[in-house]
Amino acid sequence: MTITRRHLLLCGAALPLAAPAQSAWPAKPVRIVVPFPAAGTTDILARALAPEFSRVFGQSFIVDNKPGAGGNTGAAEVAKAAPDGYTFLMGTVGTHAINPSMYAKMPYDHIKDFAPVTLVAGVPNVLVVNPAFAQANGIHSVADLVRVAKAKPGKLNMASSGNGTSIHLAGELFKSLTGTFMVHLPYRGSGPALIDLMGGNVDLMFDNLPSSMPHLKAGKLKALAVTSSQRSTALPELPTVAEAGGAALDGYEASSWFGLLAPAGTPADIVLRVQQETAKALALPSMKERLQSQGAIPSGMSPQEYVRFIDAETKKWARVVKASGAKVD
């Protein structure tokens, strides 16, 4: 029997229609919301990863800065976004560990409203001062800063990237342990705060190391210490606050971290793909060198590890908030 085109058409008509193939993700540009302004560490890390994601996934990954309320504004927007894989958050220790204890009312549930993807990097904070201010007051060390702050209660001002950020809490913990009083000036991110610090409108700041590093290298800021428990490989000559601050600051530690999260309900396969590609990007020699030179420590942990990490960090920072007495209404 000769099989003709008509036989094929008739046989095909008798078969059930196949379901249309599901469109591959991503089929359109993907947004990474940064809940702080440009030029801060959150923004730096998002913009380092976005080109790698665009190359691997074949779609644009767009960094969208949505600052406000210590990161809560941008985080809340992502929490309410459709869980379709087209919106991610570059979250921080502030949005996902500190703010739940700092703010009397939160616009999102940092656990229930998100699907953790991966920790991108851990970052020490660095205690930086305006060079002219340091010279005028004879400040060359952490001990000198404590001496001046005690002699001039309420006269020194301390910038931060916003209420509830690790930058803010690092300063509040410092004040609590040393018995000093410095006026806190919250900004809408590290970028604007650093501009005022370098301009002489602010005296000091506990900034994330990557955002301060270019200004330290240019001599526009003076570093006194890092806030991590160990010295940073990016600035090995710089002591820790605990090392340089005497008995009152023994055990002091207040570092930052940054990681990707998606709205709760985002398909697990998309979450896993983004985590795996993040880990690959962070393992690239060029990326590792770039981040480590700025003081960041790349991670790339699994979603399950990140869930446990956020839980532990939430408990840790709740203790720090309580010890510092800091609150935001």
ABEGO torsion letter per residue (X at the ends): XBBBAAAAAAAAAABBBBBBBBBBOBABBBBBBBABBBGBAAAAAAAAAAAAAAAAAGBBBBBBBBBEGGGAAAAAAAAABBBAGABBBBBBAAAAAAAAAABABBABBAAAABBBABBABBBBBBBBBBAAAAAAAGBABAAAAAAAAAABBGABBBBBAEBGBAAAAAAAAAAAAAGBBBBBBBBAEAAAAAAAAAAGABABBBBBAAAAAAAAAAGABBBABBABABBBAABAABBBAAAAAEAAABGBBBBBBBBBBBBBGBBAAAAAAAAAAAAAAAABAAAAAAAAAAGBBBBGBBAAAAAAAAAAAAAAAAAAAAAAGBBBX
